[in-house]
Amino acid sequence: MNCPFCGTANPDDSVFCKKCGRRMSGSVTCPACGATSPADGDFCTRCGARLNAPVKAEERPAAWRQILVTVGNALAVFAALASVIFLFCLGCEMRNPLLPTLLWFDWGGTDIYYFFGEIYRDIYDVYTKSVPVFTGVSGYSQAVIGTLLSAGMMISVCILFILTLVRFVRSFGEKKGRSVVAMAAKTYFLYLAFALLFLALHSVTMLDGEARSAVTLNGATIAGLIIGAVGVLSAAVLHAVAGAGKMGRDRILQLSFSGACLLLVAAVFALLSGSIAGITLFESEDNFVTLIFGLIMAYRVPAEGWFPSGGGTLYPAASATISTCSILGFLFLIVLFLLLAALASSLVKGIAEPDETPRTLRYMIPAMILAIGLTVCSALTLGSLATLFQEYAGNSAVTIATQFTLPIIAAVLSALALILLIVYGALTGGKEENKD
């Protein structure tokens, strides 16, 4: 059998010529669509492409784009590493101590290690000397929640950091590996969520005239949060710049809506991370004291000597409402912060990766519902606290006012973020998510 192209003799069962490599059938394959066409033609009979057109070389990213991606991945790993390191420095401290020393909480500073033994000894010492029993129950509730938060934070953040490191190492050998920035963002935002929950567990603020006393995160924790945020956001920006060649209408919308929603999520984190339930005691317009509690510390108030033993006729019902609503509200807060952490990491992933269109409504819808539930629990807790304070004040001229503005604002911002995500989905046609 002779080759129809070069005339070389080939075995009878040959499919391709041993000399020129063309098909013995006398047909060629279109380089554009892959269909078979007669060899004597210049264009494909299927798609019309030129048959003898040179094959395009595989596009490779510019060197400077690859450098930006590598540096961005390194910054992402650095942010995840900072989250792990400063995780073990997490603690709270009292700024400008003015609060009465009725609570056995150590105002000098409490860290995550306090919840692995010492707190239970302190509770036992107080519980054996105190009445009513509500004191011990409230103390153990805070201790158990703090222990679970501390243990969960250590385990989950460390695991996510290891996964981030694995992705970073594999990124050097894979053309299109899984996102390093996405996993680093999960590591950082989970650390952020747990740190703010740890603060919310202890948060109390007192305003007396111009003086202000408050429980805050310690300096090391604040430094870790700032360093991690800078690292994650810088990594996302570098990846976005490296993918600027794919900039189009959908990409501009993605960057705009992701950035706006990320700011709203950060605002919700900030509003709900500290004291959210406030009571103001007025003796006159110029003489008043404001106490603002986190929900768990509001639970502690009726049991820690703020009211006489027994608390009066309204004490049993009011304390039951406070305990139920404060615990339920704090559980809402835990789930809400975890959802916000997942949402924030998904938004950062969308900023960093031009080919990714993550669906965020699955996080935002339950987050908004939980924010509303948290507001309701705060209102009920404050109402019962105000009842106890008013009964304790008796016939004195003290006037009680409550405030739970922060949860309301957080719920409104959550609704606004949900609206933005719905609008973004409508503008982009609701594209399916590329799973990380």
C-alpha positions in Angstrom: 0.0 0.0 0.0 1.4 3.3 -1.1 0.9 6.6 0.8 -1.4 8.9 -1.1 0.7 11.9 0.0 4.3 10.9 -0.5 4.0 7.6 -2.4 6.1 5.6 0.2 5.3 1.9 0.3 3.7 0.8 3.6 2.4 -2.5 5.0 -1.2 -3.3 4.1 -2.5 -2.9 7.6 -1.0 0.6 8.1 -3.1 3.5 9.3 -0.4 6.2 9.1 2.5 6.5 6.7 5.8 5.5 8.1 7.5 8.3 6.2 5.3 11.4 6.4 3.0 10.4 9.3 -0.2 11.2 7.4 -3.3 9.0 7.3 -3.2 6.3 4.7 -6.9 7.0 4.1 -6.0 10.3 2.5 -7.9 12.4 5.0 -6.7 14.9 7.5 -7.9 15.9 11.0 -9.2 19.5 11.4 -7.0 21.3 14.1 -10.0 23.3 15.2 -12.9 20.9 15.6 -11.2 17.5 15.3 -13.4 16.3 12.4 -12.0 14.3 9.4 -11.8 16.1 6.1 -10.4 15.2 2.6 -6.7 15.9 2.3 -7.0 17.8 -1.0 -9.1 20.6 0.6 -7.8 23.7 2.2 -10.7 24.2 4.7 -12.6 21.8 7.1 -15.9 20.6 5.7 -17.4 20.6 9.2 -16.4 24.0 10.8 -14.7 25.9 7.9 -11.4 26.3 9.7 -8.1 26.3 7.6 -6.7 22.8 7.6 -3.1 23.8 7.2 -3.2 26.5 9.9 -0.4 26.3 12.4 -1.3 24.8 15.8 -1.6 27.5 18.5 1.0 27.2 21.2 -0.4 26.6 24.7 -1.0 29.9 26.4 1.2 30.4 29.4 0.8 33.1 32.0 3.1 36.0 31.9 6.1 35.7 34.3 5.0 38.7 36.4 1.5 37.2 36.8 3.0 34.0 38.1 5.2 35.9 40.5 2.1 37.7 41.9 0.3 34.4 42.4 3.3 32.9 44.2 3.8 35.9 46.5 0.0 36.0 47.1 0.1 32.3 48.1 3.1 33.0 50.4 1.2 35.9 52.1 -1.9 33.6 52.5 0.2 31.0 54.3 1.8 33.7 56.5 -1.7 34.9 57.5 -2.7 31.3 58.4 0.5 30.8 60.3 -0.1 34.1 62.2 -3.6 32.8 63.1 -2.1 29.6 64.6 0.6 31.4 66.5 -1.5 34.1 68.0 -4.3 31.6 68.7 -2.2 30.4 71.7 -2.0 34.0 73.0 -5.7 34.5 73.0 -7.0 36.2 76.1 -9.0 39.1 77.6 -8.1 41.9 79.9 -9.8 44.7 81.8 -9.2 48.2 80.6 -9.5 51.0 83.2 -11.0 48.8 86.0 -14.1 50.5 87.5 -16.5 47.6 87.7 -17.6 46.4 91.1 -15.7 43.3 92.3 -18.9 41.3 92.7 -18.0 38.9 89.9 -15.4 36.2 90.6 -14.2 36.5 87.0 -10.4 37.4 87.1 -10.4 41.0 85.7 -6.6 40.9 85.6 -6.7 38.7 82.5 -8.2 35.4 81.4 -6.8 33.3 78.5 -7.9 30.1 76.9 -5.8 28.0 79.3 -8.0 29.2 82.2 -10.8 27.0 80.9 -8.8 23.7 81.1 -9.0 23.2 84.9 -8.5 26.4 86.9 -12.0 27.8 86.2 -13.7 24.7 87.6 -11.7 25.0 90.8 -12.7 28.7 91.1 -16.4 27.8 90.5 -16.3 25.1 93.1 -14.8 27.5 95.7 -17.6 30.1 95.0 -20.4 27.5 94.7 -19.7 25.9 98.1 -20.0 29.3 99.8 -22.9 30.9 97.8 -26.6 31.0 97.6 -28.7 30.6 95.5 -27.9 27.5 93.5 -28.2 29.7 90.4 -24.6 30.9 91.0 -23.1 27.5 90.4 -25.3 26.8 87.4 -24.4 30.1 85.7 -20.7 29.6 86.5 -20.6 26.1 85.1 -22.5 27.1 82.0 -19.9 29.8 81.2 -17.1 27.3 82.0 -18.4 24.6 79.7 -19.0 27.0 76.8 -15.5 28.4 77.3 -13.9 25.0 77.3 -15.7 23.9 74.2 -14.8 27.1 72.4 -11.2 26.9 73.4 -10.8 23.2 72.4 -12.7 23.6 69.2 -10.6 26.7 68.2 -7.3 24.9 68.8 -8.3 21.8 66.8 -10.0 23.4 63.9 -7.6 26.3 63.2 -4.6 24.0 63.4 -6.2 21.5 61.0 -7.0 24.3 58.5 -3.5 25.6 58.7 -2.1 22.2 57.9 -4.4 22.0 54.9 -3.3 25.5 53.8 0.3 24.5 54.0 -0.3 21.3 52.0 -2.0 23.3 49.2 0.9 25.8 49.2 3.4 23.0 48.7 1.4 21.3 46.0 0.9 24.6 44.2 4.5 24.4 42.9 3.9 21.2 41.1 0.4 21.7 39.8 -0.7 23.9 36.9 -4.1 24.6 38.4 -4.2 23.4 42.0 -6.8 24.1 44.6 -6.9 27.6 46.0 -4.3 28.4 48.7 -5.9 31.8 49.4 -9.4 30.1 50.0 -8.0 27.7 52.6 -5.9 30.4 54.3 -9.0 32.7 54.4 -10.9 29.9 56.1 -8.1 29.5 58.7 -8.0 33.2 59.5 -11.7 33.9 59.6 -12.3 30.9 61.8 -9.6 32.2 64.2 -11.4 35.6 64.0 -14.8 34.1 64.8 -13.5 32.1 67.8 -11.5 35.1 69.1 -14.6 37.3 69.0 -16.7 34.6 70.6 -14.1 34.3 73.4 -14.5 38.1 74.0 -18.3 37.9 73.9 -18.1 35.2 76.6 -16.5 37.7 79.0 -17.7 41.0 77.8 -18.8 43.6 80.3 -18.7 47.4 79.9 -19.4 50.1 82.4 -19.9 53.8 81.7 -19.9 56.2 84.6 -19.9 59.7 83.5 -16.8 60.2 81.3 -15.1 57.1 82.7 -15.3 53.9 80.8 -14.3 50.4 81.9 -14.5 47.4 79.6 -13.2 43.8 79.0 -11.3 43.7 75.8 -9.1 41.3 73.9 -5.4 41.4 74.9 -2.8 43.1 72.8 -1.4 39.9 71.4 -4.8 38.8 70.1 -5.5 42.2 68.5 -2.1 42.0 66.8 -2.8 38.6 65.5 -6.1 39.7 64.0 -4.6 42.6 62.3 -1.6 40.7 60.9 -3.9 37.9 59.6 -6.3 40.4 58.0 -3.5 42.2 56.2 -2.0 38.9 54.9 -5.3 37.4 53.6 -6.5 40.6 52.0 -3.1 41.3 50.4 -3.0 37.8 49.0 -6.5 38.2 47.6 -5.6 41.5 46.0 -2.4 40.1 44.4 -4.4 37.2 42.9 -7.0 39.6 41.6 -4.3 41.7 39.9 -2.7 38.6 38.4 -6.0 37.7 36.9 -6.8 41.2 35.6 -6.5 39.9 32.0 -9.9 38.2 32.5 -11.5 41.4 33.6 -15.0 41.8 32.1 -18.5 42.8 33.2 -19.1 39.7 35.4 -15.7 40.0 37.0 -16.2 43.7 37.8 -19.6 42.9 39.4 -18.0 40.1 41.3 -15.3 42.3 42.8 -17.7 45.1 43.6 -20.4 43.0 45.3 -17.8 40.8 47.1 -16.0 43.8 48.5 -19.2 45.5 49.7 -20.5 42.3 51.3 -17.1 41.7 53.0 -17.3 45.1 54.6 -20.8 44.4 55.8 -19.7 41.1 57.3 -16.8 42.8 59.1 -19.3 45.3 60.5 -21.5 42.6 61.8 -18.5 40.9 63.4 -17.5 44.1 65.1 -21.0 45.0 66.4 -21.7 41.6 68.0 -18.3 40.7 69.3 -18.5 42.6 72.7 -21.2 43.8 75.0 -24.6 44.0 73.3 -27.2 44.2 76.0 -27.2 47.5 78.0 -29.0 48.8 81.1 -28.8 52.4 82.2 -29.6 53.4 85.8 -30.7 57.0 86.0 -30.9 58.9 89.3 -31.0 62.2 87.4 -30.2 63.4 84.0 -26.6 64.2 85.0 -26.2 61.2 87.3 -26.4 57.8 85.6 -24.5 54.6 85.2 -24.6 52.3 82.1 -23.8 48.6 82.3 -23.5 46.7 79.0 -23.2 42.9 79.0 -22.5 40.1 76.7 -25.3 37.5 76.9 -23.3 35.1 79.1 -22.3 37.8 81.6 -25.9 39.0 81.7 -26.7 35.5 82.7 -24.2 35.8 85.5 -25.6 39.1 86.9 -28.6 37.8 89.0 -26.4 35.1 90.6 -23.3 37.2 91.6 -24.6 39.3 94.4 -26.0 42.2 92.4 -29.4 41.5 94.1 -30.2 40.4 97.7 -30.5 36.7 98.4 -33.7 35.4 96.9 -34.0 38.5 94.8 -37.7 39.2 95.7 -40.9 37.9 94.3 -39.9 38.4 90.7 -36.6 36.8 90.9 -37.5 33.1 90.0 -39.4 33.9 86.8 -37.0 36.7 85.7 -33.9 34.6 86.4 -35.4 31.7 84.4 -36.0 34.0 81.4 -32.5 35.4 81.7 -30.9 32.0 81.8 -32.9 30.5 78.9 -32.6 33.5 76.6 -29.0 34.3 77.3 -27.8 30.7 76.6 -30.0 30.4 73.5 -28.8 33.8 72.3 -25.2 32.9 72.7 -25.7 29.6 70.8 -27.2 31.7 68.1 -24.2 33.9 68.2 -21.8 30.9 67.9 -23.5 29.5 64.8 -23.9 33.1 63.3 -20.2 33.8 63.7 -19.2 30.4 62.1 -21.5 31.1 59.2 -20.1 34.6 58.8 -16.6 33.1 58.8 -17.5 30.7 56.0 -19.2 33.6 54.1 -16.2 35.9 54.5 -13.8 33.2 53.3 -16.0 32.5 50.3 -16.1 36.2 49.4 -12.3 36.4 49.7 -12.0 33.4 47.4 -14.3 35.2 44.9 -12.0 38.3 45.0 -8.9 36.2 44.5 -10.0 33.8 41.8 -11.5 35.2 38.6 -12.7 31.8 37.5 -14.6 31.2 40.8 -18.2 32.3 41.4 -19.0 30.9 44.9 -22.6 30.9 46.0 -22.9 32.7 49.3 -26.7 32.8 49.8 -26.5 29.4 51.6 -24.5 31.2 54.4 -26.2 34.6 54.4 -29.9 33.5 54.7 -29.4 31.5 57.9 -27.0 34.1 59.2 -29.7 36.8 58.9 -32.3 34.6 60.6 -29.9 34.0 63.5 -29.2 37.7 63.8 -32.9 38.3 64.2 -33.1 35.5 66.8 -30.1 37.0 68.7 -31.9 40.4 68.8 -35.0 38.8 70.2 -33.0 36.9 72.9 -31.2 40.1 73.8 -34.4 42.0 74.2 -36.0 39.4 76.4 -32.9 39.1 78.6 -32.7 42.8 79.0 -36.4 43.0 79.9 -36.0 40.5 82.7 -32.8 42.2 84.0 -34.5 45.6 84.0 -37.4 44.0 86.0 -34.9 42.8 88.7 -33.1 46.1 88.8 -36.3 48.0 89.2 -37.6 45.7 92.0 -34.2 46.0 93.7 -34.4 49.8 93.5 -37.9 49.7 95.1 -39.4 53.1 95.6 -36.2 55.1 95.0 -35.9 57.6 92.2 -33.8 55.3 90.0 -35.1 55.0 86.4 -34.2 52.0 84.3 -33.6 52.1 80.6 -32.6 49.2 78.3 -30.8 49.3 75.0 -30.1 46.5 72.4 -29.3 48.7 69.4 -26.2 46.8 68.3 -28.0 43.5 67.6 -30.7 45.4 65.7 -28.1 47.2 63.5 -26.3 43.9 62.9 -29.6 42.3 61.8 -30.2 45.2 59.4 -26.7 44.9 58.0 -27.2 41.2 57.5 -30.4 41.9 55.6 -28.5 44.5 53.4 -25.8 41.9 52.7 -28.4 39.4 51.7 -30.0 41.9 49.3 -26.7 42.6 47.7 -26.0 39.0 47.1 -29.5 38.5 45.6 -29.0 41.4 43.3 -25.5 40.1 42.3 -27.0 36.6 41.6 -29.7 38.3 39.4 -27.2 40.3 37.5 -24.9 37.4 36.8 -27.6 34.9 36.0 -27.1 32.8 39.2 -24.1 30.9 38.0 -23.3 27.6 39.7 -20.6 27.5 42.3 -17.2 26.1 41.6 -16.6 24.1 44.8 -13.4 24.7 46.6 
